[in-house]
Amino acid sequence: MLTCPNCQGKGKITGPKWVPVTIQREKTCPSCRGTGKFDPKFSGWVGCSRCKNWGTIEPLIESPMCPKCKGKGMVPSCRKDE
């Protein structure tokens, strides 16, 4: 297992990045599901540009899942932006 690149091994992320820092909140990392570890078979993944690694998109209405990463916060590095 590798250290999760989304949360840097903390198991939690702060965001979402599209709201002011003063009202950002912490949540379980969608990439590693709070473990802080990332499966090596996904080591070629990068942060999702659509949701900024958050797994949900704005506006935050009942946590709409990001359609690009399917809520994981990361996408394969070879995937083209949609």
C-alpha positions in Angstrom: 0.0 0.0 0.0 1.1 3.5 -0.8 0.4 6.8 1.1 -2.8 8.3 -0.3 -1.9 11.2 -2.6 -5.2 12.9 -2.0 -5.0 13.3 1.8 -1.2 12.7 2.2 -2.0 9.8 4.6 -4.2 11.7 7.0 -7.4 9.9 6.0 -9.3 13.3 5.8 -9.4 16.1 3.4 -10.5 19.7 3.8 -12.7 21.5 1.4 -14.4 21.8 -0.9 -11.9 24.0 -2.6 -14.5 26.1 -4.3 -15.8 27.6 -1.1 -14.0 30.2 1.1 -11.4 28.8 3.5 -13.4 30.1 6.5 -16.3 27.7 5.7 -14.4 24.7 4.4 -15.0 21.5 6.4 -13.2 18.3 6.9 -14.4 14.9 5.6 -13.2 11.4 5.2 -11.0 11.1 2.1 -13.0 9.6 -0.8 -9.8 8.2 -2.4 -8.7 6.0 0.5 -11.9 5.9 2.5 -10.2 7.2 5.6 -7.4 4.7 5.7 -4.6 7.0 4.5 -3.4 4.2 2.3 -3.8 3.9 -1.5 -3.7 0.6 -3.4 -0.6 0.4 -5.6 -2.7 -0.6 -8.6 -4.2 2.9 -8.5 -0.7 4.6 -8.3 -1.2 6.0 -11.8 -4.2 8.1 -10.6 -4.3 11.9 -10.2 -6.6 14.3 -8.5 -9.9 14.9 -10.2 -10.0 18.4 -11.9 -13.8 18.5 -11.9 -14.3 18.2 -8.1 -10.8 19.3 -6.9 -10.3 15.9 -5.2 -13.5 16.3 -3.1 -15.7 13.7 -4.8 -18.7 15.9 -5.0 -19.5 18.9 -7.1 -21.0 22.3 -6.4 -23.4 23.3 -5.4 -23.4 21.1 -2.3 -27.0 19.9 -2.5 -27.3 16.5 -0.8 -23.7 15.7 -1.8 -24.1 15.3 -5.6 -21.5 12.7 -6.7 -18.9 14.0 -9.2 -19.6 12.4 -12.5 -16.0 12.4 -13.6 -14.5 10.5 -10.7 -17.6 8.8 -9.5 -17.0 10.1 -5.9 -13.5 8.9 -5.6 -11.8 12.3 -5.8 -9.2 10.8 -8.2 -9.1 9.7 -11.9 -6.6 7.6 -13.8 -3.7 9.8 -15.0 -4.2 8.7 -18.6 -7.9 9.8 -18.6 -8.5 12.9 -20.7 -10.4 15.8 -19.2 -14.1 15.8 -20.2 
